[in-house]
Amino acid sequence: MNARFALIVAWLGAWLGALAGARPVQAADVFMLDQRVGTIAFAVDHVGLFSSRGEFPLFQGRLLIDRVHPEQTKIAVEVNAAAVTIPWPDGPDLLRGPDFFDTARHPIMRFTSTAIAGVDPRHFRITGTLEIRGVQQPLTMDATLERQQADPISGTEMADFTVTGVLSRSSFGMTAQPVMISDRVKLHMTTRIELPRVR
């Protein structure tokens, strides 16, 4: 296993023992998700005829890799629900209202992982808890390593991931317009992290 691949795997908390020879062991490494190049988007079907897509442009995330106890590696993300965007004029206000995200009372959505497991060298499964409107529900998402390359300016090694999942909006109390709007909501996220340098 080469050092660059080992660092990717370590990012997701799988097979971290492979890093022991790549760099000095530390109790934990913290990586911040780069909001400038990341996206958190959702899509939902309407009466089976077309789909609406929205985004949450304001979010922050942190990945904590525990090298001593790899099973405790975690990712946590907070999303500003009030900043939701959707490409039709009344959409954002409707989604901020009490029938949907109810941002006046619950402005922040949160996801905290409980387990991260490797499926193959480029695919990982992230299990955790999603909180929307103060309601917590389990959620499993699939992560794919899309590319790994050096930043042309800094030379720092970067890794780009895509994360997908599906949730039931009614399980979070969003039951409005069940005939018009599907209960099934697709999630699609992209993120970039800076990998530690090998020493």
Secondary structure, 3 states (H helix, E strand, C coil): CCHHHHHHHHHCCCCHHHHCCCCCCCCEEEEECCCCCCEEEEEEEECCCEEEEEECCCEEEEEEEECCCHHHCEEEEEEEHHHCECCCCCHHHHHHCCCCCCCCCCCEEEEEEEEEEEEECCEEEEEEEEEECCEEEEEEEEEEEEEEEECCCCCCEEEEEEEEEEEEHHHHCCCCCCCCEEEEEEEEEEEEEECCCCC
